[in-house]
């Protein structure tokens, strides 16, 4: 799952919802050779599944690129 936005409601919130609804879904770690941050585990009052830390947030100022959120989701 990937977006070109930084809004947690479109990124971690969507993946967290998926994880709640589909217990056979898992998030895999992503190995890339560019600067990135991990997915958020909370935002405001929302607390997300710990596995969201395996997601990536790629910010424009880290790599001189556009920004992205990426989650590698696999059926277990």
OpenMM code with the backbone's topology and positions (N, CA, C; nanometers):
from openmm import Vec3, app, unit

residues = "UNK UNK UNK UNK UNK UNK UNK UNK UNK UNK UNK UNK UNK UNK UNK UNK UNK UNK UNK UNK UNK UNK UNK UNK UNK UNK UNK UNK UNK UNK UNK UNK UNK UNK UNK UNK UNK UNK UNK UNK UNK UNK UNK UNK UNK UNK UNK UNK UNK UNK UNK UNK UNK UNK UNK UNK UNK UNK UNK UNK UNK UNK UNK UNK UNK UNK UNK UNK UNK UNK UNK UNK UNK UNK UNK UNK".split()
positions = [
    Vec3(0.0853, -0.1148, 0.0000),
    Vec3(0.0000, 0.0000, 0.0000),
    Vec3(0.0901, 0.1214, 0.0000),
    Vec3(0.0635, 0.2169, -0.0877),
    Vec3(0.1483, 0.3350, -0.0952),
    Vec3(0.0646, 0.4570, -0.1296),
    Vec3(0.1011, 0.5678, -0.0703),
    Vec3(0.0381, 0.6954, -0.1042),
    Vec3(0.1473, 0.8004, -0.1204),
    Vec3(0.1098, 0.9117, -0.1773),
    Vec3(0.2027, 1.0242, -0.1895),
    Vec3(0.1548, 1.1388, -0.1004),
    Vec3(0.1037, 1.1035, 0.0160),
    Vec3(0.0564, 1.2010, 0.1137),
    Vec3(0.1142, 1.1673, 0.2503),
    Vec3(0.1113, 1.2627, 0.3416),
    Vec3(0.1654, 1.2405, 0.4754),
    Vec3(0.0584, 1.2275, 0.5819),
    Vec3(-0.0683, 1.2442, 0.5453),
    Vec3(-0.1761, 1.2388, 0.6430),
    Vec3(-0.1905, 1.1009, 0.7044),
    Vec3(-0.1716, 1.0877, 0.8358),
    Vec3(-0.1850, 0.9572, 0.9008),
    Vec3(-0.3224, 0.8933, 0.8794),
    Vec3(-0.4260, 0.9754, 0.8604),
    Vec3(-0.5593, 0.9193, 0.8372),
    Vec3(-0.5678, 0.8470, 0.7023),
    Vec3(-0.4799, 0.8791, 0.6095),
    Vec3(-0.4766, 0.8115, 0.4791),
    Vec3(-0.3694, 0.7032, 0.4728),
    Vec3(-0.2867, 0.6968, 0.5726),
    Vec3(-0.1745, 0.6033, 0.5726),
    Vec3(-0.1853, 0.5037, 0.6874),
    Vec3(-0.1287, 0.5366, 0.8014),
    Vec3(-0.1331, 0.4461, 0.9155),
    Vec3(-0.2762, 0.4128, 0.9552),
    Vec3(-0.3661, 0.5108, 0.9478),
    Vec3(-0.5055, 0.4861, 0.9840),
    Vec3(-0.5705, 0.3814, 0.8961),
    Vec3(-0.5432, 0.3859, 0.7665),
    Vec3(-0.5995, 0.2887, 0.6723),
    Vec3(-0.5395, 0.1503, 0.6974),
    Vec3(-0.4087, 0.1429, 0.7138),
    Vec3(-0.3433, 0.0138, 0.7358),
    Vec3(-0.3844, -0.0436, 0.8719),
    Vec3(-0.3968, 0.0397, 0.9723),
    Vec3(-0.4415, -0.0065, 1.1038),
    Vec3(-0.5829, -0.0645, 1.0945),
    Vec3(-0.6706, 0.0009, 1.0213),
    Vec3(-0.8072, -0.0489, 1.0006),
    Vec3(-0.8035, -0.1863, 0.9334),
    Vec3(-0.7192, -0.1997, 0.8319),
    Vec3(-0.7042, -0.3278, 0.7632),
    Vec3(-0.6578, -0.4365, 0.8601),
    Vec3(-0.5607, -0.4040, 0.9440),
    Vec3(-0.5074, -0.5017, 1.0390),
    Vec3(-0.6155, -0.5468, 1.1385),
    Vec3(-0.7036, -0.4557, 1.1773),
    Vec3(-0.8123, -0.4912, 1.2687),
    Vec3(-0.9145, -0.5822, 1.2016),
    Vec3(-0.9458, -0.5551, 1.0761),
    Vec3(-1.0514, -0.6280, 1.0044),
    Vec3(-1.0054, -0.7603, 0.9460),
    Vec3(-0.8782, -0.7707, 0.9133),
    Vec3(-0.8252, -0.8919, 0.8495),
    Vec3(-0.7107, -0.9501, 0.9333),
    Vec3(-0.7434, -1.0382, 1.0267),
    Vec3(-0.6396, -1.0924, 1.1153),
    Vec3(-0.5331, -1.1745, 1.0429),
    Vec3(-0.5591, -1.2142, 0.9185),
    Vec3(-0.4585, -1.2903, 0.8439),
    Vec3(-0.3694, -1.1996, 0.7595),
    Vec3(-0.3738, -1.0684, 0.7850),
    Vec3(-0.2857, -0.9739, 0.7152),
    Vec3(-0.1677, -0.9408, 0.8051),
    Vec3(-0.0519, -0.9281, 0.7448),
    Vec3(0.0683, -0.8915, 0.8191),
    Vec3(0.1419, -0.7801, 0.7483),
    Vec3(0.2231, -0.7092, 0.8210),
    Vec3(0.3058, -0.6031, 0.7638),
    Vec3(0.4495, -0.6505, 0.7682),
    Vec3(0.5142, -0.6487, 0.6542),
    Vec3(0.6536, -0.6916, 0.6470),
    Vec3(0.7471, -0.5716, 0.6498),
    Vec3(0.8654, -0.5923, 0.7010),
    Vec3(0.9678, -0.4889, 0.7026),
    Vec3(1.0137, -0.4634, 0.5594),
    Vec3(1.0425, -0.3383, 0.5295),
    Vec3(1.0879, -0.2985, 0.3969),
    Vec3(1.2323, -0.2511, 0.4089),
    Vec3(1.3186, -0.3088, 0.3293),
    Vec3(1.4590, -0.2678, 0.3283),
    Vec3(1.4866, -0.1864, 0.2030),
    Vec3(1.5200, -0.0609, 0.2219),
    Vec3(1.5550, 0.0274, 0.1108),
    Vec3(1.6829, 0.1017, 0.1473),
    Vec3(1.7525, 0.1487, 0.0463),
    Vec3(1.8785, 0.2180, 0.0712),
    Vec3(1.8628, 0.3695, 0.0544),
    Vec3(1.7480, 0.4226, 0.0980),
    Vec3(1.7279, 0.5668, 0.0996),
    Vec3(1.6889, 0.6077, 0.2413),
    Vec3(1.7063, 0.7338, 0.2715),
    Vec3(1.6691, 0.7836, 0.4037),
    Vec3(1.5185, 0.7735, 0.4211),
    Vec3(1.4749, 0.7288, 0.5395),
    Vec3(1.3319, 0.7169, 0.5668),
    Vec3(1.3074, 0.7166, 0.7161),
    Vec3(1.1839, 0.7410, 0.7513),
    Vec3(1.1375, 0.7269, 0.8894),
    Vec3(1.0417, 0.6090, 0.8928),
    Vec3(1.0157, 0.5581, 1.0125),
    Vec3(0.9210, 0.4483, 1.0274),
    Vec3(0.7787, 0.5027, 1.0314),
    Vec3(0.6838, 0.4127, 1.0148),
    Vec3(0.5442, 0.4504, 1.0277),
    Vec3(0.5134, 0.4928, 1.1699),
    Vec3(0.4108, 0.5762, 1.1833),
    Vec3(0.3711, 0.6262, 1.3154),
    Vec3(0.2968, 0.5183, 1.3941),
    Vec3(0.3212, 0.5135, 1.5237),
    Vec3(0.2489, 0.4211, 1.6109),
    Vec3(0.1329, 0.4914, 1.6808),
    Vec3(0.1295, 0.6243, 1.6731),
    Vec3(0.0175, 0.7009, 1.7285),
    Vec3(0.0120, 0.8368, 1.6589),
    Vec3(-0.1064, 0.8972, 1.6662),
    Vec3(-0.1267, 1.0305, 1.6097),
    Vec3(-0.2483, 1.0909, 1.6781),
    Vec3(-0.2292, 1.2025, 1.7461),
    Vec3(-0.3387, 1.2598, 1.8228),
    Vec3(-0.3853, 1.1598, 1.9271),
    Vec3(-0.5140, 1.1325, 1.9287),
    Vec3(-0.5706, 1.0361, 2.0236),
    Vec3(-0.5655, 0.8924, 1.9724),
    Vec3(-0.5286, 0.8739, 1.8467),
    Vec3(-0.5275, 0.7391, 1.7873),
    Vec3(-0.3980, 0.6656, 1.8223),
    Vec3(-0.4128, 0.5400, 1.8596),
    Vec3(-0.2976, 0.4519, 1.8835),
    Vec3(-0.3077, 0.3390, 1.7822),
    Vec3(-0.2026, 0.3216, 1.7019),
    Vec3(-0.2029, 0.2242, 1.5940),
    Vec3(-0.1319, 0.0955, 1.6358),
    Vec3(-0.1571, -0.0085, 1.5589),
    Vec3(-0.0911, -0.1379, 1.5764),
    Vec3(0.0612, -0.1166, 1.5749),
    Vec3(0.1300, -0.1810, 1.6671),
    Vec3(0.2762, -0.1681, 1.6773),
    Vec3(0.3476, -0.2035, 1.5470),
    Vec3(0.2877, -0.2934, 1.4693),
    Vec3(0.3519, -0.3374, 1.3442),
    Vec3(0.3638, -0.2261, 1.2422),
    Vec3(0.2922, -0.1159, 1.2627),
    Vec3(0.3017, -0.0041, 1.1690),
    Vec3(0.4399, 0.0597, 1.1684),
    Vec3(0.5206, 0.0300, 1.2682),
    Vec3(0.6582, 0.0807, 1.2686),
    Vec3(0.7404, 0.0163, 1.1571),
    Vec3(0.6896, -0.0888, 1.0944),
    Vec3(0.7577, -0.1531, 0.9804),
    Vec3(0.7320, -0.0776, 0.8500),
    Vec3(0.6366, 0.0132, 0.8510),
    Vec3(0.6065, 0.0928, 0.7313),
    Vec3(0.7118, 0.2017, 0.7144),
    Vec3(0.7125, 0.2637, 0.5986),
    Vec3(0.8092, 0.3703, 0.5713),
    Vec3(0.7395, 0.5025, 0.5446),
    Vec3(0.8013, 0.6077, 0.5910),
    Vec3(0.7646, 0.7440, 0.5546),
    Vec3(0.8880, 0.8030, 0.4888),
    Vec3(0.8735, 0.8427, 0.3651),
    Vec3(0.9848, 0.8999, 0.2890),
    Vec3(0.9519, 1.0474, 0.2676),
    Vec3(1.0316, 1.1330, 0.3294),
    Vec3(1.0060, 1.2766, 0.3242),
    Vec3(1.0907, 1.3434, 0.2159),
    Vec3(1.0374, 1.4447, 0.1489),
    Vec3(1.1103, 1.5119, 0.0406),
    Vec3(1.2475, 1.5642, 0.0817),
    Vec3(1.2582, 1.6197, 0.1999),
    Vec3(1.3849, 1.6790, 0.2420),
    Vec3(1.4921, 1.5750, 0.2761),
    Vec3(1.4556, 1.4499, 0.2888),
    Vec3(1.5535, 1.3451, 0.3198),
    Vec3(1.6265, 1.2942, 0.1959),
    Vec3(1.5600, 1.2993, 0.0789),
    Vec3(1.6185, 1.2376, -0.0412),
    Vec3(1.6063, 1.3234, -0.1661),
    Vec3(1.5586, 1.4475, -0.1512),
    Vec3(1.5350, 1.5342, -0.2665),
    Vec3(1.4398, 1.4660, -0.3652),
    Vec3(1.3312, 1.4112, -0.3108),
    Vec3(1.2302, 1.3408, -0.3897),
    Vec3(1.0920, 1.3898, -0.3478),
    Vec3(0.9902, 1.3315, -0.4070),
    Vec3(0.8559, 1.3508, -0.3559),
    Vec3(0.8437, 1.2744, -0.2248),
    Vec3(0.7320, 1.2911, -0.1581),
    Vec3(0.7105, 1.2210, -0.0326),
    Vec3(0.6198, 1.1010, -0.0517),
    Vec3(0.6415, 0.9973, 0.0283),
    Vec3(0.5643, 0.8738, 0.0151),
    Vec3(0.5442, 0.8071, 0.1506),
    Vec3(0.4362, 0.7310, 0.1575),
    Vec3(0.4132, 0.6364, 0.2662),
    Vec3(0.4057, 0.5004, 0.1991),
    Vec3(0.4711, 0.3996, 0.2574),
    Vec3(0.4709, 0.2662, 0.1980),
    Vec3(0.4514, 0.1608, 0.3068),
    Vec3(0.3598, 0.0677, 0.2825),
    Vec3(0.3392, -0.0479, 0.3695),
    Vec3(0.3438, -0.1728, 0.2840),
    Vec3(0.4201, -0.2704, 0.3247),
    Vec3(0.4277, -0.3981, 0.2548),
    Vec3(0.3404, -0.4964, 0.3312),
    Vec3(0.2228, -0.5243, 0.2752),
    Vec3(0.1231, -0.6068, 0.3427),
    Vec3(0.1163, -0.7436, 0.2749),
    Vec3(0.1129, -0.8460, 0.3572),
    Vec3(0.1077, -0.9828, 0.3033),
    Vec3(0.0033, -1.0631, 0.3800),
    Vec3(-0.0650, -1.1479, 0.3070),
    Vec3(-0.1583, -1.2413, 0.3710),
    Vec3(-0.0751, -1.3502, 0.4375),
    Vec3(-0.1018, -1.3728, 0.5656),
    Vec3(-0.0252, -1.4728, 0.6409),
    Vec3(-0.0783, -1.6133, 0.6183),
] * unit.nanometer
topology = app.Topology()
chain = topology.addChain("A")
for resn in residues:
    res = topology.addResidue(resn, chain)
    for name in ("N", "CA", "C"):
        topology.addAtom(name, app.Element.getBySymbol(name[0]), res)
